[in-house]
Structure formats: structure tokens, C-alpha cells
Amino acid sequence: MLHKREGTAEELHHTVLPVERGVWLLTPTRPAIVLGSSQKENDVDHEFCAANGIDVVRRRSGGGAVYVHPVESLWIDVVVPRGDALWNDDIGKSMWWIGDWWVGLLASAGMASTKVHRGAFERNEWSDMVCFAGRGSGEVFPDGPDAHGKIVGISQRRTRDYARFQCIAYFHWDAALHAAMLPGLANNLDRIAALATPVPATLRAADLAFPSKV
């Protein structure tokens, strides 16, 4: 079942979702840069964000910073209760089906040739700073020898009752804005631009509910 909710990024990240299968389309009312649970506060230029109306908040799942925006990003959380047929005790493998689900959504929106990363986390000097710099299990990338930019980023939060998979994709990826928000990216605009592959606007009309075959 698809649920929709709007609010600030702070409100949406701290909303307690029902412990049942669910897909949540979360729309922030203001732009925000969302830090991972253990990320350093000084990764972000707080003065720039305050001057430009960008909230700085922290989520409970790990990974690098994620920018969310009312129209430029697509933020979806998926909840799976413990004991569900989709539950997997292997944290890495537990996100594979999420990636496969996204591949199907992207194909339905006209974006073919995508693949799910099923290996170990691939780290680099930027991956602790910004989500889209790393390569995590279950995340979605273009399929091809020269394709690099991440399409869907995924983080996971687990409790004794459920797993909450937090997914982000971008209709528009702003390299200059990321350089300004995250000074550690060293204003390397070409490299920042290559971190992400935007999704088509037609994805807004995709059927985001759980696939009936699952």
C-alpha cells in the first residue's frame, strides 16, 4: 500500500511508521541536507545552508549526507516487519529486492539498462561525506562499462520489530549546490556532477505500491 506524507525533513525522518508492509512517499516542505547517523557536523557548511533556506538535520540510518527537496528529489521509505517473507537477516542481501523493485519502476518510466549492486560496500574518500559517492548493496546504477553515476541511494534502519529502507533518487542533481553545502568535496564540480544519474520525470506517475507478485 502506498502512503503519502509531507513535512519538514526533520519531521519526516522522526515519524514513527506503522510496523507493517508499506511504501511511503515522503515530500519535504523545505529543502534539507540530511546527515547520516554518525556523520560529522562539520561536513556541512551550516552558514551557507542557513543563508539559503536549507535545513540541516540528522537521520537514524547510516551513510553520507543526502539532499532532499520538495520537487527535485524522490524520497521513498519502505517498511518491512520482522518475520515478513521479505525479511532477511543478512543486512546486505536484505536490500537486493528493494533494488530490483526500483529497477522495475525505472523500466516502467522508460529508464532501461539499470542494475543492482550486489557486492560489498565500495568506499572512497567522499563516501562518508555524501551518500552518492559510495556504492552500497541494493543500490541502483546504470548498466554499462562507462556508466557510473548512482541512480538510487538506499540506507537502512533496523529495530527489533522492522526494517525501514530509506531511498532517494533525483530528478535534478545540482553539483554546484552540493559543492557549497559540503566543502569537503573541494568544489570539484565535474566529479560531483558524475556522482548521480537523474531519473525521468515520468517516474512521478509510476505505481509505487508493493509489487503484487511479492
Backbone as JSON Lines, residues from 0, in Angstrom:
{"i":0,"aa":"M","n":[0.85,-1.19,0.0],"ca":[0.0,0.0,0.0],"c":[0.88,1.25,0.0]}
{"i":1,"aa":"L","n":[0.5,2.25,-0.78],"ca":[1.24,3.49,-0.85],"c":[0.65,4.52,0.1]}
{"i":2,"aa":"H","n":[1.51,5.11,0.91],"ca":[1.12,6.19,1.81],"c":[1.88,7.45,1.4]}
{"i":3,"aa":"K","n":[1.28,8.61,1.61],"ca":[1.93,9.87,1.28],"c":[1.94,10.77,2.51]}
{"i":4,"aa":"R","n":[3.07,11.44,2.7],"ca":[3.16,12.34,3.84],"c":[4.07,13.52,3.48]}
{"i":5,"aa":"E","n":[3.7,14.71,3.95],"ca":[4.52,15.9,3.77],"c":[4.92,16.45,5.13]}
{"i":6,"aa":"G","n":[6.03,17.15,5.16],"ca":[6.52,17.76,6.4],"c":[7.95,18.2,6.2]}
{"i":7,"aa":"T","n":[8.53,18.79,7.22],"ca":[9.95,19.1,7.13],"c":[10.74,17.79,7.15]}
{"i":8,"aa":"A","n":[11.98,17.84,6.68],"ca":[12.81,16.64,6.7],"c":[12.97,16.11,8.12]}
{"i":9,"aa":"E","n":[13.1,17.02,9.07],"ca":[13.21,16.62,10.48],"c":[11.97,15.84,10.9]}
{"i":10,"aa":"E","n":[10.79,16.36,10.58],"ca":[9.55,15.69,10.96],"c":[9.42,14.33,10.28]}
{"i":11,"aa":"L","n":[9.74,14.27,9.0],"ca":[9.57,13.02,8.26],"c":[10.54,11.95,8.74]}
{"i":12,"aa":"H","n":[11.76,12.32,9.04],"ca":[12.73,11.33,9.5],"c":[12.4,10.8,10.88]}
{"i":13,"aa":"H","n":[11.72,11.59,11.69],"ca":[11.42,11.16,13.05],"c":[9.98,10.68,13.22]}
{"i":14,"aa":"T","n":[9.26,10.57,12.1],"ca":[7.92,9.98,12.16],"c":[8.03,8.48,12.38]}
{"i":15,"aa":"V","n":[7.3,7.96,13.34],"ca":[7.27,6.52,13.6],"c":[6.24,5.91,12.65]}
{"i":16,"aa":"L","n":[6.69,5.08,11.73],"ca":[5.8,4.47,10.75],"c":[5.22,3.17,11.29]}
{"i":17,"aa":"P","n":[4.02,2.78,10.84],"ca":[3.4,1.54,11.31],"c":[4.27,0.33,10.99]}
{"i":18,"aa":"V","n":[4.24,-0.64,11.88],"ca":[5.04,-1.86,11.7],"c":[4.25,-2.81,10.81]}
{"i":19,"aa":"E","n":[4.22,-2.51,9.53],"ca":[3.54,-3.31,8.54],"c":[4.12,-2.97,7.17]}
{"i":20,"aa":"R","n":[3.95,-3.9,6.23],"ca":[4.42,-3.6,4.88],"c":[3.86,-2.27,4.4]}
{"i":21,"aa":"G","n":[4.73,-1.43,3.9],"ca":[4.24,-0.15,3.4],"c":[5.28,0.58,2.6]}
{"i":22,"aa":"V","n":[4.82,1.31,1.6],"ca":[5.66,2.2,0.81],"c":[5.21,3.62,1.13]}
{"i":23,"aa":"W","n":[6.16,4.45,1.55],"ca":[5.84,5.81,1.98],"c":[6.52,6.81,1.05]}
{"i":24,"aa":"L","n":[5.72,7.62,0.36],"ca":[6.22,8.71,-0.46],"c":[6.3,9.94,0.43]}
{"i":25,"aa":"L","n":[7.52,10.36,0.75],"ca":[7.74,11.44,1.71],"c":[8.21,12.69,0.97]}
{"i":26,"aa":"T","n":[7.48,13.77,1.14],"ca":[7.78,15.01,0.43],"c":[8.13,16.1,1.42]}
{"i":27,"aa":"P","n":[9.38,16.55,1.43],"ca":[9.75,17.62,2.36],"c":[9.17,18.96,1.9]}
{"i":28,"aa":"T","n":[8.75,19.75,2.86],"ca":[8.18,21.06,2.53],"c":[9.26,22.12,2.33]}
{"i":29,"aa":"R","n":[10.48,21.81,2.78],"ca":[11.63,22.71,2.57],"c":[12.84,21.86,2.19]}
{"i":30,"aa":"P","n":[13.79,22.42,1.44],"ca":[15.0,21.65,1.15],"c":[15.81,21.41,2.42]}
{"i":31,"aa":"A","n":[16.54,20.31,2.43],"ca":[17.35,19.97,3.6],"c":[18.52,19.1,3.18]}
{"i":32,"aa":"I","n":[19.61,19.22,3.92],"ca":[20.72,18.29,3.8],"c":[20.65,17.41,5.04]}
{"i":33,"aa":"V","n":[20.57,16.1,4.82],"ca":[20.32,15.15,5.9],"c":[21.59,14.35,6.16]}
{"i":34,"aa":"L","n":[22.14,14.5,7.35],"ca":[23.36,13.8,7.72],"c":[23.06,12.38,8.14]}
{"i":35,"aa":"G","n":[24.0,11.47,7.88],"ca":[23.89,10.11,8.38],"c":[24.03,10.09,9.9]}
{"i":36,"aa":"S","n":[23.65,8.97,10.5],"ca":[23.56,8.88,11.96],"c":[24.87,9.19,12.67]}
{"i":37,"aa":"S","n":[26.0,8.86,12.08],"ca":[27.29,9.09,12.74],"c":[28.17,10.08,11.99]}
{"i":38,"aa":"Q","n":[27.58,10.83,11.08],"ca":[28.36,11.76,10.26],"c":[28.78,12.99,11.06]}
{"i":39,"aa":"K","n":[29.92,13.56,10.71],"ca":[30.43,14.74,11.4],"c":[29.64,15.99,11.02]}
{"i":40,"aa":"E","n":[29.31,16.78,12.03],"ca":[28.58,18.03,11.81],"c":[29.35,18.99,10.9]}
{"i":41,"aa":"N","n":[30.67,18.98,11.03],"ca":[31.45,19.95,10.25],"c":[31.65,19.54,8.8]}
{"i":42,"aa":"D","n":[31.01,18.44,8.38],"ca":[30.99,18.12,6.94],"c":[30.16,19.15,6.17]}
{"i":43,"aa":"V","n":[29.25,19.82,6.88],"ca":[28.29,20.73,6.24],"c":[28.65,22.18,6.53]}
{"i":44,"aa":"D","n":[28.46,23.04,5.55],"ca":[28.61,24.48,5.74],"c":[27.29,25.01,6.28]}
{"i":45,"aa":"H","n":[27.18,25.09,7.6],"ca":[25.93,25.49,8.24],"c":[25.56,26.93,7.89]}
{"i":46,"aa":"E","n":[26.55,27.79,7.77],"ca":[26.27,29.19,7.44],"c":[25.66,29.31,6.05]}
{"i":47,"aa":"F","n":[26.21,28.59,5.08],"ca":[25.64,28.62,3.73],"c":[24.21,28.09,3.74]}
{"i":48,"aa":"C","n":[23.99,26.98,4.42],"ca":[22.65,26.38,4.44],"c":[21.64,27.32,5.07]}
{"i":49,"aa":"A","n":[22.0,27.94,6.19],"ca":[21.08,28.86,6.85],"c":[20.75,30.05,5.95]}
{"i":50,"aa":"A","n":[21.74,30.55,5.24],"ca":[21.52,31.71,4.38],"c":[20.67,31.39,3.17]}
{"i":51,"aa":"N","n":[20.6,30.1,2.81],"ca":[19.88,29.7,1.6],"c":[18.63,28.86,1.89]}
{"i":52,"aa":"G","n":[18.17,28.89,3.14],"ca":[16.92,28.23,3.48],"c":[16.97,26.72,3.42]}
{"i":53,"aa":"I","n":[18.15,26.15,3.68],"ca":[18.32,24.7,3.64],"c":[18.46,24.19,5.07]}
{"i":54,"aa":"D","n":[17.53,23.36,5.51],"ca":[17.61,22.78,6.84],"c":[18.77,21.79,6.91]}
{"i":55,"aa":"V","n":[19.38,21.68,8.08],"ca":[20.39,20.66,8.34],"c":[19.83,19.74,9.42]}
{"i":56,"aa":"V","n":[19.61,18.49,9.08],"ca":[19.01,17.54,10.02],"c":[19.83,16.25,10.01]}
{"i":57,"aa":"R","n":[19.49,15.37,10.93],"ca":[20.2,14.09,11.03],"c":[19.19,12.96,11.03]}
{"i":58,"aa":"R","n":[19.51,11.9,10.28],"ca":[18.64,10.73,10.24],"c":[19.21,9.64,11.16]}
{"i":59,"aa":"R","n":[18.44,8.58,11.35],"ca":[18.86,7.5,12.24],"c":[19.53,6.36,11.5]}
{"i":60,"aa":"S","n":[19.55,6.42,10.18],"ca":[20.25,5.41,9.39],"c":[21.62,5.96,9.0]}
{"i":61,"aa":"G","n":[22.52,5.05,8.65],"ca":[23.9,5.45,8.4],"c":[24.12,5.98,7.0]}
{"i":62,"aa":"G","n":[25.41,6.21,6.69],"ca":[25.79,6.68,5.37],"c":[26.09,8.16,5.33]}
{"i":63,"aa":"G","n":[26.41,8.64,4.13],"ca":[26.74,10.04,3.95],"c":[25.51,10.92,3.76]}
{"i":64,"aa":"A","n":[25.76,12.21,3.61],"ca":[24.68,13.19,3.53],"c":[23.82,13.0,2.28]}
{"i":65,"aa":"V","n":[22.54,13.3,2.45],"ca":[21.55,13.22,1.37],"c":[20.79,14.54,1.31]}
{"i":66,"aa":"Y","n":[20.7,15.11,0.13],"ca":[19.93,16.33,-0.07],"c":[18.51,15.96,-0.48]}
{"i":67,"aa":"V","n":[17.53,16.54,0.19],"ca":[16.13,16.32,-0.17],"c":[15.49,17.66,-0.51]}
{"i":68,"aa":"H","n":[14.56,17.61,-1.46],"ca":[13.96,18.85,-1.99],"c":[12.5,18.57,-2.34]}
{"i":69,"aa":"P","n":[11.63,19.56,-2.2],"ca":[10.2,19.33,-2.48],"c":[9.9,18.81,-3.88]}
{"i":70,"aa":"V","n":[10.68,19.19,-4.9],"ca":[10.38,18.75,-6.27],"c":[11.57,18.13,-6.99]}
{"i":71,"aa":"E","n":[12.78,18.36,-6.55],"ca":[13.96,17.88,-7.28],"c":[14.39,16.48,-6.89]}
{"i":72,"aa":"S","n":[13.89,15.97,-5.77],"ca":[14.25,14.62,-5.33],"c":[13.0,13.77,-5.17]}
{"i":73,"aa":"L","n":[13.21,12.46,-5.16],"ca":[12.13,11.49,-4.92],"c":[12.55,10.65,-3.72]}
{"i":74,"aa":"W","n":[11.85,10.83,-2.61],"ca":[12.19,10.19,-1.34],"c":[11.11,9.17,-1.02]}
{"i":75,"aa":"I","n":[11.53,7.93,-0.93],"ca":[10.6,6.84,-0.63],"c":[11.17,5.98,0.49]}
{"i":76,"aa":"D","n":[10.37,5.74,1.52],"ca":[10.74,4.8,2.58],"c":[9.88,3.55,2.44]}
{"i":77,"aa":"V","n":[10.5,2.4,2.65],"ca":[9.81,1.12,2.57],"c":[9.96,0.41,3.91]}
{"i":78,"aa":"V","n":[8.85,-0.04,4.48],"ca":[8.87,-0.72,5.78],"c":[8.55,-2.2,5.59]}
{"i":79,"aa":"V","n":[9.37,-3.04,6.21],"ca":[9.15,-4.49,6.21],"c":[9.24,-4.97,7.65]}
{"i":80,"aa":"P","n":[8.18,-5.57,8.2],"ca":[8.24,-6.05,9.58],"c":[9.07,-7.32,9.69]}
{"i":81,"aa":"R","n":[9.67,-7.51,10.86],"ca":[10.41,-8.74,11.11],"c":[9.45,-9.93,11.0]}
{"i":82,"aa":"G","n":[9.9,-10.99,10.37],"ca":[9.06,-12.16,10.17],"c":[8.33,-12.16,8.84]}
{"i":83,"aa":"D","n":[8.31,-11.02,8.14],"ca":[7.71,-10.94,6.82],"c":[8.51,-11.81,5.84]}
{"i":84,"aa":"A","n":[7.85,-12.26,4.78],"ca":[8.54,-13.07,3.77],"c":[9.7,-12.31,3.13]}
{"i":85,"aa":"L","n":[9.66,-10.98,3.16],"ca":[10.72,-10.17,2.58],"c":[11.87,-9.9,3.55]}
{"i":86,"aa":"W","n":[11.7,-10.29,4.8],"ca":[12.75,-10.05,5.79],"c":[13.95,-10.95,5.52]}
{"i":87,"aa":"N","n":[15.14,-10.37,5.66],"ca":[16.38,-11.13,5.51],"c":[17.33,-10.71,6.62]}
{"i":88,"aa":"D","n":[17.82,-11.68,7.39],"ca":[18.73,-11.35,8.48],"c":[20.07,-10.82,7.98]}
{"i":89,"aa":"D","n":[20.42,-11.13,6.75],"ca":[21.65,-10.61,6.15],"c":[21.39,-9.17,5.71]}
{"i":90,"aa":"I","n":[22.0,-8.21,6.41],"ca":[21.68,-6.81,6.17],"c":[21.98,-6.4,4.73]}
{"i":91,"aa":"G","n":[23.08,-6.88,4.18],"ca":[23.43,-6.53,2.81],"c":[22.44,-7.09,1.81]}
{"i":92,"aa":"K","n":[22.17,-8.39,1.9],"ca":[21.26,-9.02,0.95],"c":[19.83,-8.54,1.12]}
{"i":93,"aa":"S","n":[19.51,-8.05,2.31],"ca":[18.13,-7.62,2.57],"c":[17.69,-6.47,1.68]}
{"i":94,"aa":"M","n":[18.64,-5.77,1.07],"ca":[18.3,-4.63,0.23],"c":[18.28,-4.97,-1.26]}
{"i":95,"aa":"W","n":[18.6,-6.2,-1.6],"ca":[18.62,-6.56,-3.02],"c":[17.25,-6.44,-3.65]}
{"i":96,"aa":"W","n":[16.22,-6.93,-2.94],"ca":[14.89,-6.89,-3.55],"c":[14.4,-5.45,-3.71]}
{"i":97,"aa":"I","n":[14.85,-4.56,-2.8],"ca":[14.5,-3.15,-2.94],"c":[15.08,-2.61,-4.25]}
{"i":98,"aa":"G","n":[16.34,-2.95,-4.5],"ca":[16.96,-2.53,-5.75],"c":[16.25,-3.09,-6.97]}
{"i":99,"aa":"D","n":[15.87,-4.38,-6.9],"ca":[15.14,-4.99,-8.02],"c":[13.8,-4.29,-8.25]}
{"i":100,"aa":"W","n":[13.15,-3.93,-7.17],"ca":[11.87,-3.21,-7.27],"c":[12.07,-1.87,-7.97]}
{"i":101,"aa":"W","n":[13.14,-1.17,-7.62],"ca":[13.45,0.1,-8.27],"c":[13.76,-0.09,-9.75]}
{"i":102,"aa":"V","n":[14.5,-1.14,-10.08],"ca":[14.81,-1.39,-11.49],"c":[13.52,-1.52,-12.29]}
{"i":103,"aa":"G","n":[12.52,-2.22,-11.72],"ca":[11.23,-2.34,-12.39],"c":[10.52,-1.01,-12.52]}
{"i":104,"aa":"L","n":[10.56,-0.19,-11.46],"ca":[9.94,1.13,-11.52],"c":[10.58,1.99,-12.6]}
{"i":105,"aa":"L","n":[11.91,1.96,-12.64],"ca":[12.63,2.76,-13.62],"c":[12.31,2.32,-15.05]}
{"i":106,"aa":"A","n":[12.23,1.0,-15.24],"ca":[11.89,0.49,-16.57],"c":[10.5,0.94,-16.99]}
{"i":107,"aa":"S","n":[9.56,0.95,-16.04],"ca":[8.19,1.38,-16.36],"c":[8.14,2.86,-16.71]}
{"i":108,"aa":"A","n":[9.14,3.62,-16.25],"ca":[9.21,5.05,-16.55],"c":[10.09,5.34,-17.76]}
{"i":109,"aa":"G","n":[10.54,4.28,-18.45],"ca":[11.32,4.45,-19.67],"c":[12.82,4.49,-19.47]}
{"i":110,"aa":"M","n":[13.29,4.13,-18.26],"ca":[14.72,4.15,-17.98],"c":[15.22,2.71,-17.89]}
{"i":111,"aa":"A","n":[15.7,2.18,-19.0],"ca":[16.18,0.8,-19.04],"c":[17.67,0.76,-18.75]}
{"i":112,"aa":"S","n":[18.24,-0.44,-18.83],"ca":[19.68,-0.65,-18.65],"c":[20.16,-0.14,-17.3]}
{"i":113,"aa":"T","n":[19.52,-0.63,-16.25],"ca":[19.97,-0.34,-14.89],"c":[20.26,-1.65,-14.18]}
{"i":114,"aa":"K","n":[21.06,-1.58,-13.12],"ca":[21.43,-2.8,-12.41],"c":[21.54,-2.53,-10.91]}
{"i":115,"aa":"V","n":[21.44,-3.61,-10.14],"ca":[21.53,-3.55,-8.68],"c":[22.93,-3.96,-8.25]}
{"i":116,"aa":"H","n":[23.54,-3.18,-7.38],"ca":[24.84,-3.55,-6.83],"c":[24.63,-4.61,-5.75]}
{"i":117,"aa":"R","n":[25.2,-5.78,-5.94],"ca":[25.02,-6.89,-5.0],"c":[26.32,-7.26,-4.28]}
{"i":118,"aa":"G","n":[27.3,-6.42,-4.36],"ca":[28.57,-6.69,-3.7],"c":[28.72,-5.94,-2.4]}
{"i":119,"aa":"A","n":[29.93,-5.97,-1.87],"ca":[30.23,-5.26,-0.63],"c":[30.22,-3.75,-0.88]}
{"i":120,"aa":"F","n":[30.15,-3.01,0.22],"ca":[30.16,-1.56,0.1],"c":[31.49,-1.09,-0.47]}
{"i":121,"aa":"E","n":[31.44,-0.23,-1.46],"ca":[32.64,0.32,-2.08],"c":[32.83,1.75,-1.6]}
{"i":122,"aa":"R","n":[33.91,1.94,-0.87],"ca":[34.17,3.2,-0.19],"c":[35.24,4.01,-0.93]}
{"i":123,"aa":"N","n":[35.16,5.33,-0.8],"ca":[36.23,6.21,-1.28],"c":[36.31,7.4,-0.34]}
{"i":124,"aa":"E","n":[37.15,8.37,-0.67],"ca":[37.39,9.48,0.26],"c":[36.17,10.39,0.41]}
{"i":125,"aa":"W","n":[35.17,10.26,-0.43],"ca":[33.96,11.07,-0.32],"c":[32.76,10.31,0.25]}
{"i":126,"aa":"S","n":[32.82,9.01,0.33],"ca":[31.61,8.23,0.61],"c":[31.05,8.44,2.01]}
{"i":127,"aa":"D","n":[31.9,8.8,2.99],"ca":[31.38,9.1,4.32],"c":[30.73,10.48,4.37]}
{"i":128,"aa":"M","n":[31.01,11.3,3.37],"ca":[30.52,12.67,3.34],"c":[29.22,12.82,2.58]}
{"i":129,"aa":"V","n":[29.09,12.08,1.47],"ca":[27.89,12.21,0.63],"c":[27.48,10.82,0.14]}
{"i":130,"aa":"C","n":[26.22,10.5,0.31],"ca":[25.7,9.17,0.0],"c":[26.05,8.72,-1.41]}
{"i":131,"aa":"F","n":[25.89,9.61,-2.37],"ca":[26.01,9.19,-3.77],"c":[27.45,8.96,-4.21]}
{"i":132,"aa":"A","n":[28.42,9.15,-3.33],"ca":[29.82,8.88,-3.68],"c":[30.17,7.41,-3.5]}
{"i":133,"aa":"G","n":[29.44,6.69,-2.66],"ca":[29.73,5.28,-2.41],"c":[28.87,4.36,-3.25]}
{"i":134,"aa":"R","n":[29.08,3.08,-3.05],"ca":[28.32,2.07,-3.8],"c":[27.91,0.99,-2.8]}
{"i":135,"aa":"G","n":[26.63,1.01,-2.39],"ca":[26.15,0.1,-1.37],"c":[25.29,-1.01,-1.92]}
{"i":136,"aa":"S","n":[25.18,-2.08,-1.15],"ca":[24.38,-3.23,-1.56],"c":[22.93,-2.82,-1.77]}
{"i":137,"aa":"G","n":[22.35,-3.24,-2.89],"ca":[20.97,-2.93,-3.22],"c":[20.78,-1.65,-3.99]}
{"i":138,"aa":"E","n":[21.78,-0.79,-4.02],"ca":[21.63,0.48,-4.72],"c":[21.65,0.27,-6.23]}
{"i":139,"aa":"V","n":[21.08,1.22,-6.94],"ca":[20.86,1.07,-8.38],"c":[21.76,2.01,-9.17]}
{"i":140,"aa":"F","n":[22.34,1.45,-10.24],"ca":[23.28,2.18,-11.09],"c":[22.95,1.92,-12.56]}
{"i":141,"aa":"P","n":[23.42,2.78,-13.45],"ca":[23.3,2.48,-14.88],"c":[24.1,1.21,-15.2]}
{"i":142,"aa":"D","n":[23.64,0.47,-16.18],"ca":[24.31,-0.77,-16.59],"c":[25.1,-0.51,-17.86]}
{"i":143,"aa":"G","n":[26.4,-0.6,-17.77],"ca":[27.25,-0.36,-18.93],"c":[28.66,-0.08,-18.49]}
{"i":144,"aa":"P","n":[29.64,-0.34,-19.34],"ca":[31.05,-0.2,-18.95],"c":[31.46,1.22,-18.62]}
{"i":145,"aa":"D","n":[30.78,2.2,-19.18],"ca":[31.16,3.59,-18.94],"c":[30.16,4.33,-18.06]}
{"i":146,"aa":"A","n":[29.25,3.58,-17.42],"ca":[28.21,4.19,-16.6],"c":[28.64,4.19,-15.13]}
{"i":147,"aa":"H","n":[28.49,5.32,-14.46],"ca":[28.98,5.41,-13.09],"c":[27.96,6.0,-12.12]}
{"i":148,"aa":"G","n":[27.3,7.09,-12.47],"ca":[26.5,7.84,-11.52],"c":[25.37,7.04,-10.9]}
{"i":149,"aa":"K","n":[25.28,7.09,-9.59],"ca":[24.23,6.35,-8.86],"c":[22.85,6.88,-9.25]}
{"i":150,"aa":"I","n":[21.9,5.97,-9.36],"ca":[20.52,6.34,-9.66],"c":[19.68,6.37,-8.39]}
{"i":151,"aa":"V","n":[19.79,5.34,-7.56],"ca":[19.02,5.25,-6.32],"c":[19.97,4.94,-5.17]}
{"i":152,"aa":"G","n":[19.95,5.8,-4.16],"ca":[20.69,5.55,-2.93],"c":[19.77,4.95,-1.88]}
{"i":153,"aa":"I","n":[20.29,4.02,-1.08],"ca":[19.47,3.34,-0.08],"c":[20.24,3.26,1.24]}
{"i":154,"aa":"S","n":[19.59,3.6,2.33],"ca":[20.12,3.34,3.67],"c":[19.07,2.54,4.43]}
{"i":155,"aa":"Q","n":[19.48,1.94,5.52],"ca":[18.58,1.04,6.24],"c":[18.68,1.29,7.74]}
{"i":156,"aa":"R","n":[17.53,1.3,8.38],"ca":[17.48,1.35,9.84],"c":[16.69,0.15,10.32]}
{"i":157,"aa":"R","n":[17.26,-0.59,11.28],"ca":[16.59,-1.78,11.82],"c":[16.29,-1.61,13.3]}
{"i":158,"aa":"T","n":[15.14,-2.12,13.7],"ca":[14.82,-2.26,15.12],"c":[14.48,-3.72,15.35]}
{"i":159,"aa":"R","n":[14.08,-4.05,16.54],"ca":[13.7,-5.44,16.82],"c":[12.39,-5.81,16.11]}
{"i":160,"aa":"D","n":[11.65,-4.8,15.62],"ca":[10.34,-5.06,15.03],"c":[10.29,-4.92,13.51]}
{"i":161,"aa":"Y","n":[11.16,-4.13,12.92],"ca":[11.02,-3.85,11.49],"c":[12.33,-3.34,10.91]}
{"i":162,"aa":"A","n":[12.36,-3.3,9.56],"ca":[13.43,-2.62,8.83],"c":[12.79,-1.48,8.04]}
{"i":163,"aa":"R","n":[13.43,-0.34,8.06],"ca":[12.97,0.83,7.31],"c":[14.05,1.18,6.29]}
{"i":164,"aa":"F","n":[13.74,0.97,5.03],"ca":[14.67,1.24,3.94],"c":[14.39,2.64,3.4]}
{"i":165,"aa":"Q","n":[15.37,3.51,3.45],"ca":[15.2,4.89,3.03],"c":[15.88,5.09,1.68]}
{"i":166,"aa":"C","n":[15.09,5.45,0.69],"ca":[15.56,5.51,-0.7],"c":[15.47,6.94,-1.23]}
{"i":167,"aa":"I","n":[16.46,7.31,-2.03],"ca":[16.46,8.65,-2.63],"c":[16.92,8.57,-4.08]}
{"i":168,"aa":"A","n":[16.22,9.29,-4.94],"ca":[16.62,9.46,-6.34],"c":[16.41,10.93,-6.67]}
{"i":169,"aa":"Y","n":[16.99,11.36,-7.77],"ca":[16.94,12.79,-8.11],"c":[16.39,13.02,-9.52]}
{"i":170,"aa":"F","n":[15.45,13.95,-9.6],"ca":[15.02,14.46,-10.9],"c":[16.04,15.49,-11.41]}
{"i":171,"aa":"H","n":[16.67,16.16,-10.46],"ca":[17.71,17.15,-10.8],"c":[18.81,17.05,-9.76]}
{"i":172,"aa":"W","n":[20.05,16.93,-10.2],"ca":[21.22,16.84,-9.32],"c":[22.05,18.1,-9.54]}
{"i":173,"aa":"D","n":[22.2,18.89,-8.5],"ca":[22.88,20.18,-8.59],"c":[24.28,20.07,-8.01]}
{"i":174,"aa":"A","n":[25.28,19.96,-8.88],"ca":[26.66,19.79,-8.43],"c":[27.16,21.02,-7.68]}
{"i":175,"aa":"A","n":[26.85,22.2,-8.17],"ca":[27.33,23.43,-7.53],"c":[26.75,23.58,-6.13]}
{"i":176,"aa":"L","n":[25.49,23.22,-5.96],"ca":[24.87,23.29,-4.64],"c":[25.54,22.32,-3.68]}
{"i":177,"aa":"H","n":[25.8,21.09,-4.13],"ca":[26.46,20.12,-3.26],"c":[27.86,20.6,-2.87]}
{"i":178,"aa":"A","n":[28.56,21.22,-3.81],"ca":[29.89,21.75,-3.5],"c":[29.81,22.83,-2.43]}
{"i":179,"aa":"A","n":[28.77,23.65,-2.47],"ca":[28.62,24.72,-1.49],"c":[28.2,24.17,-0.12]}
{"i":180,"aa":"M","n":[27.33,23.17,-0.11],"ca":[26.86,22.61,1.16],"c":[27.93,21.77,1.84]}
{"i":181,"aa":"L","n":[28.76,21.09,1.05],"ca":[29.73,20.13,1.57],"c":[31.13,20.56,1.12]}
{"i":182,"aa":"P","n":[31.8,21.42,1.88],"ca":[33.09,21.96,1.46],"c":[34.16,20.89,1.22]}
{"i":183,"aa":"G","n":[34.02,19.74,1.86],"ca":[35.0,18.67,1.68],"c":[35.03,18.1,0.28]}
{"i":184,"aa":"L","n":[34.02,18.41,-0.53],"ca":[34.02,17.97,-1.92],"c":[34.94,18.83,-2.79]}
{"i":185,"aa":"A","n":[35.53,19.84,-2.17],"ca":[36.61,20.62,-2.78],"c":[36.22,21.31,-4.08]}
{"i":186,"aa":"N","n":[34.94,21.58,-4.23],"ca":[34.45,22.32,-5.41],"c":[34.85,21.64,-6.72]}
{"i":187,"aa":"N","n":[34.96,20.31,-6.68],"ca":[35.3,19.54,-7.88],"c":[34.0,19.26,-8.64]}
{"i":188,"aa":"L","n":[33.54,20.24,-9.41],"ca":[32.2,20.18,-9.98],"c":[32.03,19.04,-10.98]}
{"i":189,"aa":"D","n":[33.03,18.75,-11.78],"ca":[32.9,17.67,-12.75],"c":[32.71,16.33,-12.04]}
{"i":190,"aa":"R","n":[33.5,16.09,-11.01],"ca":[33.38,14.83,-10.29],"c":[32.06,14.75,-9.53]}
{"i":191,"aa":"I","n":[31.65,15.86,-8.91],"ca":[30.38,15.87,-8.19],"c":[29.22,15.6,-9.16]}
{"i":192,"aa":"A","n":[29.26,16.24,-10.32],"ca":[28.19,16.05,-11.31],"c":[28.08,14.6,-11.73]}
{"i":193,"aa":"A","n":[29.2,13.89,-11.77],"ca":[29.21,12.5,-12.23],"c":[28.74,11.51,-11.16]}
{"i":194,"aa":"L","n":[28.49,11.98,-9.94],"ca":[28.08,11.07,-8.86],"c":[26.67,10.53,-9.07]}
{"i":195,"aa":"A","n":[25.82,11.29,-9.74],"ca":[24.4,10.93,-9.83],"c":[23.92,10.87,-11.28]}
{"i":196,"aa":"T","n":[22.98,9.97,-11.51],"ca":[22.25,9.9,-12.78],"c":[20.79,10.22,-12.48]}
{"i":197,"aa":"P","n":[20.27,11.36,-12.92],"ca":[18.88,11.72,-12.62],"c":[17.88,10.74,-13.24]}
{"i":198,"aa":"V","n":[16.71,10.67,-12.61],"ca":[15.64,9.81,-13.1],"c":[14.67,10.64,-13.94]}
{"i":199,"aa":"P","n":[13.91,10.0,-14.84],"ca":[12.98,10.75,-15.69],"c":[11.77,11.26,-14.92]}
{"i":200,"aa":"A","n":[11.23,12.37,-15.37],"ca":[10.06,12.96,-14.73],"c":[8.87,12.01,-14.76]}
{"i":201,"aa":"T","n":[8.84,11.09,-15.72],"ca":[7.73,10.14,-15.82],"c":[7.66,9.21,-14.61]}
{"i":202,"aa":"L","n":[8.74,9.14,-13.82],"ca":[8.72,8.3,-12.63],"c":[7.71,8.81,-11.6]}
{"i":203,"aa":"R","n":[7.36,10.09,-11.69],"ca":[6.38,10.65,-10.75],"c":[5.03,9.94,-10.86]}
{"i":204,"aa":"A","n":[4.75,9.39,-12.04],"ca":[3.45,8.74,-12.27],"c":[3.52,7.22,-12.12]}
{"i":205,"aa":"A","n":[4.66,6.69,-11.68],"ca":[4.81,5.24,-11.57],"c":[3.98,4.69,-10.41]}
{"i":206,"aa":"D","n":[3.64,3.41,-10.5],"ca":[2.93,2.72,-9.43],"c":[3.93,2.35,-8.35]}
{"i":207,"aa":"L","n":[3.9,3.05,-7.22],"ca":[4.9,2.88,-6.18],"c":[4.51,1.87,-5.11]}
{"i":208,"aa":"A","n":[3.35,1.24,-5.26],"ca":[2.93,0.26,-4.26],"c":[3.77,-1.0,-4.35]}
{"i":209,"aa":"F","n":[3.7,-1.83,-3.3],"ca":[4.41,-3.1,-3.34],"c":[3.97,-3.89,-4.57]}
{"i":210,"aa":"P","n":[4.92,-4.52,-5.27],"ca":[4.53,-5.32,-6.43],"c":[3.66,-6.49,-6.01]}
{"i":211,"aa":"S","n":[2.64,-6.77,-6.79],"ca":[1.67,-7.81,-6.41],"c":[2.29,-9.19,-6.35]}
{"i":212,"aa":"K","n":[3.38,-9.42,-7.07],"ca":[3.98,-10.75,-7.09],"c":[4.79,-11.04,-5.83]}
{"i":213,"aa":"V","n":[5.07,-10.02,-5.01],"ca":[5.86,-10.24,-3.8],"c":[4.97,-10.71,-2.68]}
